[in-house]
Amino acid sequence: MSTHALTAGLTEKLANLALGWHHPDPDAAATLAQHAFVDTVGVALAARDDATVQALLSGLADDLRGGPATVWVSGATTDARTAALLNGTCAHALDFDDVDDQMIGHPSAVMVPALLATGEEVRASGAIILDAYWVGLAACRWLAAALQIDSHYQAGWHSTGTIGAVGAAAACARLRGLTSEQTRSALGIAGSLAAGSRQNFGTMTKPLHAGVAASTGVMAAKLAGVGYTADEGLLERPLGYLALHHAAPGEREPAAEAMAEPQLNVKLHACCYYIHAAADAMLDLCREGLRAEDVRRVLVTGPAESFSALIHHRPGTGLQGKFSMEYAMAACLLDGTLGLSSFTDAAVRRTEASRLVEAVELVSSPTPPVGPPEWVWSYAVVTVETHDGRRLERRIDKPRGHASRPLGVADLRRKLQDCLSYGGLEPAGPLFDVLCGIGDRSTVSEAAAAIAASAAEQ
């Protein structure tokens, strides 16, 4: 499919998708969407005491004066737009939320908060929410293909914010039952407001991108529904979204045909997804007996684009550590895991971690030094040289939890429990059952009440 075919009339195409598209495998899509709700709520509740979340709650305290939508981590109620902003930021605060390869971003941290907040406001059913979730994800994938996502990302844009805002507007338009004209306005509003700079990776502002995108989608659909207008072809016109956000032709072929695939990557490590394959490789070596004190040198080899988000080579904070391959390798060696507790400020500043960070070197190569030369999306090879002269190597192309290596229900339940335990909350069972059954709820307000009740348990 040519890029021109994707971009011509893009706003109208996405509006038509928002109004009339249905997933070809609704049962599989509903199950995956329910799992996305479990994962997103879990990682948000895990962040309830995080400095990012507490600062945001403090800064927006005056806005929490009641309303139809629930703030997950506190149980406070407010308007839908503010709830989406807070819940979206919480969902991305620990960088533990799911990832979509097609958009190189975090769709559920945007879509789930936007849809639950809007759903509470309009008293939507769970089944309609799940349907709208997939509309939003499909819109994100179509827009990513039209945008040539590689060049967009490499130019410094954070696609969770830039693409997520438009996808959330499409999803909320579906949920509100907007007309075609209103939906084009919603897409135009969101497309004009969408933003997010990757320079803020490793700071509190990175998760704010997800919250703002969710809030923008909520607001865009609500305003469009009462007659607020935008350029009817904002996405594709000369001064519009694509013109502003498209840097240069991407190397990857457009993949709009994949928009319906019921696949998402669920994180098992609490850091940037570009670290995960290397982390799996290092942890495999650790399980085979490698110890931190054995290590003289570590080489991590991957394609150049796999290192583009890892901008902190000598991190000083937990947030920076989430975007540092060097620190992640050190933490794997020291902790035997790469969980939430590995990314506190104190953990990153450990003396032994600092020593190991200096031993790690990143090597960019289009061809893996181990195994077959072919790879799809990415690969990682970890090579460890030990003080006693050994050379240990492990290659991972797709980390566990990737769409091609999906988690089972037990793994998902375990992750939710780990998240709640980290947030000082117990137990996971009741919340897991409610969220996995959200499609059967007559209104999503029941699910929001269960989230708030879980957050109140200590």
Long-range contacts (C-beta under 8 A, 24 or more apart in sequence): 1-145, 1-254, 1-256, 1-257, 2-254, 3-146, 3-148, 3-249, 3-254, 6-142, 6-145, 6-146, 6-254, 6-256, 7-146, 7-236, 7-242, 8-236, 9-233, 9-236, 10-143, 10-146, 10-233, 10-235, 10-236, 10-242, 11-184, 11-187, 11-188, 11-191, 11-232, 11-233, 11-234, 11-235, 11-236, 12-180, 12-184, 12-232, 12-233, 13-142, 14-139, 14-142, 14-143, 14-166, 14-170, 14-183, 14-187, 14-235, 15-170, 15-173, 15-180, 15-183, 15-184, 15-187, 16-180, 17-135, 17-138, 17-139, 17-142, 17-170, 18-135, 18-139, 18-170, 18-171, 18-173, 18-174, 18-178, 18-183, 18-187, 19-173, 19-174, 19-178, 19-180, 19-183, 21-135, 21-138, 22-131, 23-131, 23-134, 23-138, 23-260, 23-262, 24-260, 25-260, 25-262, 28-262, 29-130, 29-134, 29-262, 30-127, 30-130, 30-439, 31-262, 32-262, 32-263, 32-264, 33-130, 33-133, 33-134, 33-439, 34-130, 34-435, 34-436, 34-437, 34-438, 34-439, 35-266, 35-412, 35-436, 36-98, 36-108, 36-111, 36-112, 36-133, 36-264, 37-108, 37-112, 37-116, 37-435, 37-438, 37-447, 38-412, 38-416, 38-432, 38-435, 38-436, 39-97, 39-98, 39-108, 39-266, 39-412, 39-415, 39-416, 40-91, 40-97, 40-98, 40-108, 40-109, 40-112, 40-113, 41-72, 41-91, 41-112, 41-431, 41-435, 41-451, 42-415, 42-416, 42-419, 42-420, 42-428, 43-91, 43-94, 43-96, 43-97, 43-109, 43-419, 44-72, 44-73, 44-87, 44-90, 44-91, 44-93, 44-113, 45-72, 45-73, 45-90, 45-419, 45-420, 45-423, 45-425, 45-451, 45-454, 45-455, 46-94, 46-96, 46-340, 46-418, 46-419, 46-420, 46-422, 46-423, 47-73, 47-90, 47-91, 47-93, 47-94, 47-423, 48-73, 48-74, 48-90, 48-423, 48-424, 48-425, 48-455, 49-423, 49-424, 50-93, 50-94, 51-204, 52-89, 52-93, 52-204, 52-207, 52-319, 53-89, 53-90, 53-93, 55-204, 56-86, 56-89, 56-90, 56-204, 56-208, 56-211, 57-86, 60-85, 60-86, 68-120, 68-121, 69-116, 69-117, 69-120, 69-121, 69-448, 70-116, 70-117, 70-120, 70-448, 70-449, 70-451, 70-452, 72-448, 72-451, 72-452, 72-455, 73-455, 74-452, 74-455, 75-452, 75-453, 75-455, 75-456, 79-121, 80-117, 80-118, 80-120, 80-121, 80-218, 80-222, 81-117, 81-215, 81-218, 81-219, 81-222, 82-215, 83-113, 83-116, 83-117, 83-120, 84-113, 84-114, 84-117, 84-118, 84-168, 84-211, 84-214, 84-215, 84-217, 84-218, 85-211, 85-212, 85-214, 85-215, 86-113, 86-211, 87-112, 87-113, 87-116, 87-117, 87-211, 87-214, 88-113, 88-114, 88-207, 88-210, 88-211, 88-212, 88-213, 88-214, 88-215, 89-207, 89-208, 89-210, 89-211, 90-207, 90-211, 91-207, 91-210, 92-160, 92-206, 92-207, 92-209, 92-210, 92-211, 93-207, 94-270, 94-340, 94-343, 95-206, 95-207, 95-267, 95-270, 95-271, 95-272, 95-322, 96-267, 96-270, 96-340, 96-419, 97-210, 97-267, 98-264, 98-265, 98-266, 98-267, 99-264, 99-265, 99-267, 99-273, 100-137, 100-140, 100-141, 100-264, 100-265, 101-265, 101-377, 101-403, 102-140, 102-141, 102-144, 102-145, 102-149, 102-255, 102-258, 102-259, 103-140, 103-141, 103-143, 103-144, 103-149, 103-159, 103-163, 103-164, 103-167, 104-144, 104-149, 104-150, 104-153, 104-159, 105-140, 105-144, 105-158, 105-159, 105-160, 105-163, 105-164, 106-160, 106-164, 106-210, 107-136, 107-137, 107-140, 107-160, 107-164, 107-167, 107-264, 108-264, 109-160, 109-164, 109-207, 109-210, 109-214, 110-136, 110-160, 110-164, 110-165, 110-167, 110-168, 110-210, 110-213, 110-214, 110-217, 111-136, 111-137, 111-164, 111-167, 111-168, 111-171, 111-214, 113-210, 113-211, 113-214, 114-168, 114-171, 114-172, 114-213, 114-214, 114-215, 114-217, 114-218, 115-168, 115-171, 115-172, 115-175, 115-444, 116-444, 116-447, 116-448, 117-214, 117-218, 118-172, 118-175, 118-176, 118-218, 118-221, 118-222, 119-175, 119-443, 119-444, 119-445, 120-443, 120-444, 120-445, 120-448, 122-175, 122-176, 123-443, 123-445, 124-175, 124-443, 124-444, 125-441, 125-442, 125-443, 125-444, 126-437, 126-438, 126-439, 126-440, 126-441, 126-442, 126-443, 126-444, 126-447, 127-439, 127-440, 128-175, 129-175, 129-438, 129-444, 130-438, 130-439, 131-174, 132-171, 132-172, 132-174, 132-175, 133-171, 135-170, 135-171, 135-174, 136-167, 136-168, 136-170, 136-171, 136-172, 136-174, 136-217, 137-167, 137-259, 138-259, 138-260, 139-166, 139-167, 139-170, 139-171, 140-164, 140-166, 140-167, 141-255, 141-256, 141-258, 141-259, 142-256, 142-259, 143-167, 143-235, 144-255, 145-254, 145-255, 145-256, 145-259, 146-235, 146-236, 146-242, 146-254, 146-256, 147-242, 147-245, 147-246, 148-246, 148-248, 148-249, 148-250, 148-252, 148-254, 149-250, 149-252, 150-250, 150-251, 150-252, 150-305, 151-246, 151-247, 151-248, 151-249, 151-250, 152-245, 152-246, 152-247, 152-250, 153-198, 153-308, 154-247, 154-305, 154-308, 155-245, 155-247, 155-248, 156-197, 156-198, 156-199, 157-196, 157-197, 157-198, 157-245, 158-196, 158-197, 158-198, 158-200, 158-201, 158-206, 158-209, 159-196, 160-196, 160-209, 160-210, 160-213, 161-194, 161-195, 161-196, 161-209, 161-210, 161-212, 161-213, 162-194, 162-195, 162-196, 162-213, 162-245, 163-194, 164-194, 164-209, 164-210, 164-213, 164-214, 164-217, 165-190, 165-191, 165-193, 165-194, 165-212, 165-213, 165-216, 165-217, 165-220, 166-190, 166-191, 166-194, 166-217, 166-235, 166-241, 167-217, 168-213, 168-214, 168-216, 168-217, 168-218, 168-220, 169-216, 169-217, 169-220, 169-221, 170-217, 171-217, 172-217, 172-218, 172-220, 172-221, 172-222, 173-221, 173-224, 175-221, 176-221, 176-222, 176-225, 178-221, 178-224, 178-225, 181-232, 182-224, 182-225, 182-227, 183-224, 184-230, 184-232, 184-233, 185-220, 185-223, 185-224, 185-228, 185-229, 185-230, 185-232, 186-220, 186-221, 186-223, 186-224, 186-225, 186-230, 187-220, 187-230, 187-234, 187-235, 188-229, 188-230, 188-231, 188-232, 188-234, 188-235, 189-216, 189-219, 189-220, 189-223, 189-224, 189-228, 189-230, 190-216, 190-217, 190-220, 191-230, 191-234, 191-235, 191-240, 191-241, 192-230, 192-234, 192-241, 193-220, 194-241, 194-245, 198-309, 198-311, 199-311, 201-272, 201-309, 201-311, 201-312, 201-323, 202-311, 202-312, 202-315, 202-317, 202-319, 202-320, 202-322, 202-323, 203-319, 204-319, 206-319, 261-403, 263-403, 263-404, 263-406, 264-403, 265-399, 265-401, 265-402, 265-403, 266-401, 266-406, 266-407, 266-412, 266-415, 267-401, 268-399, 268-400, 268-401, 268-407, 268-415, 269-328, 269-338, 269-339, 269-399, 270-322, 270-338, 270-339, 270-340, 270-342, 270-343, 271-321, 271-322, 271-323, 271-328, 271-338, 271-343, 272-309, 272-310, 272-322, 272-323, 274-306, 274-307, 274-308, 274-309, 274-310, 274-325, 274-378, 275-310, 275-325, 275-328, 275-338, 276-399, 276-401, 277-302, 277-378, 277-379, 277-380, 277-396, 277-397, 277-398, 277-399, 278-302, 278-325, 278-328, 278-329, 278-380, 278-382, 278-396, 279-328, 279-329, 279-332, 279-338, 279-399, 280-396, 280-399, 280-400, 281-380, 281-381, 281-382, 281-394, 281-395, 281-396, 282-329, 282-332, 282-333, 282-382, 282-384, 282-394, 283-332, 283-336, 283-337, 283-338, 284-394, 284-396, 285-382, 285-384, 285-392, 285-394, 286-332, 286-333, 286-336, 287-336, 290-333, 290-384, 290-386, 290-392, 291-333, 292-330, 292-333, 292-334, 292-352, 292-356, 294-384, 294-386, 294-387, 294-388, 294-390, 295-333, 295-356, 295-359, 295-384, 295-385, 295-386, 295-387, 296-359, 296-385, 296-386, 296-387, 297-359, 297-361, 297-384, 297-385, 298-329, 298-356, 298-359, 298-360, 298-361, 298-382, 298-383, 298-384, 298-385, 299-360, 299-361, 299-363, 299-381, 299-382, 299-383, 299-384, 299-385, 300-325, 300-329, 300-360, 300-361, 300-362, 300-363, 300-380, 300-381, 300-382, 300-383, 301-362, 301-363, 301-364, 301-365, 301-368, 301-369, 301-380, 301-381, 301-383, 302-362, 302-363, 302-364, 302-365, 302-378, 302-379, 302-380, 302-381, 303-364, 303-365, 303-366, 303-375, 303-378, 303-379, 304-364, 304-366, 305-378, 306-378, 306-379, 306-380, 307-362, 307-364, 310-362, 313-357, 314-357, 315-348, 315-357, 316-345, 316-348, 316-349, 317-345, 317-348, 318-343, 318-344, 318-345, 318-347, 318-348, 319-343, 320-348, 321-347, 321-348, 324-357, 325-360, 325-362, 326-357, 326-360, 326-362, 327-353, 327-357, 329-356, 329-357, 329-360, 329-382, 330-356, 330-357, 330-360, 339-418, 340-418, 340-419, 340-422, 341-422, 368-395, 369-393, 370-395, 371-395, 420-454, 424-458, 425-454, 425-455, 425-457, 425-458, 426-457, 430-454
